[in-house]
């Protein structure tokens, strides 16, 4: 089996048990491989054939999920920063190795699409501006935008304390208090700062889309698995 791994290493990396505890799970009859009870945690197995308590192990080849981030949650691993996006996900995911991280961040006052993975190359591919992955935001603002603001976004906004202008972005008015922004960067508080640069205050912000992924069908706080791209 080209993808085989020691069972104790696998269960430890997926957050189910320490390597030492893995043998105990086997001794208790809780582990099956190909539907059959398994008693040797040191043996090599196909990760996709392993189950605990009758349930296949989570994402044995790599985790990739979409979460509808509610307001009030931060994308930090440090629980001193307040309630985290990780707190609405299965607890064992915090124990996975490689570590589960968000692909980019949304601040606590922004809702919408957030992607999470334990695959480092995927994070790089989806966050690097050179890969042209669009992010679409719906902003609630304190007044209408018109041709002047649209042109400024299209040219590239110069943010305060930034040496280089933002990449060109698309600004689309929705009504007098809402506008949609499409960009491919992820600077700190970028959308709010871009609007501030043209004299508009953002009172609410929701990310509607990240690349091909949306939160359609998901209530705030719900998540769904995605196939690894």
Beta strands, then each sheet from edge to edge (+ up, - down):
strand 1: 4-6
strand 2: 31-33
strand 3: 36-37
strand 4: 44-46
strand 5: 50-52
strand 6: 55-56
strand 7: 64-69
strand 8: 101-102
strand 9: 110-117
strand 10: 135-141
strand 11: 170-175
strand 12: 178-183
strand 13: 202-210
strand 14: 213-214
strand 15: 223-225
sheet 1: 1+ 4-
sheet 2: 3+ 2- 5+ 6-
sheet 3: 8+ 9- 7+ 15-
sheet 4: 8+ 9- 13- 10+ 12- 11+
sheet 5: 8+ 9- 13- 14+
end
